[in-house]
């Protein structure tokens, strides 16, 4: 069982690119059902509502970020506000990835959808924080910081692990 690096995922870009990422790049995690032949994957649907000001995704389960190694959003609703006519910004809480952020996963997503990505995670088990920033498909920042006294030095030190 992995330790989870948990925190926040920010995305920004043209409204149509962010919405395309939400619709194609984030899927509902499946349920599993036991049958006589063993476990069976039961796909889940994502419902999407849109208006002039926001786009919202709903799911019965958490969300999985497509084309990543075990990156999830541990909530049942994601809402992205359109700050201007052409731009959308989102901070999605409850982001988590097994062991730590794998920037290559998100470089591909940034290139494919033409969006910028910023992730900050906490990992209390291995006592580190990680900040990753990807602009136009290139990693501009990947800072992993270890601490002498993690619990004292780190805000939100009980997140992750």
Secondary structure as UniProt FT lines:
FT   STRAND          4..14
FT   HELIX           15..25
FT   STRAND          26..28
FT   STRAND          31..35
FT   TURN            36..37
FT   STRAND          38..42
FT   STRAND          47..50
FT   STRAND          54..58
FT   STRAND          63..65
FT   TURN            66..67
FT   STRAND          71..73
FT   STRAND          77..81
FT   STRAND          87..98
FT   HELIX           103..113
FT   STRAND          116..123
FT   TURN            124..127
FT   STRAND          128..135
FT   TURN            136..137
FT   STRAND          138..146
FT   HELIX           150..153
FT   TURN            155..158
//
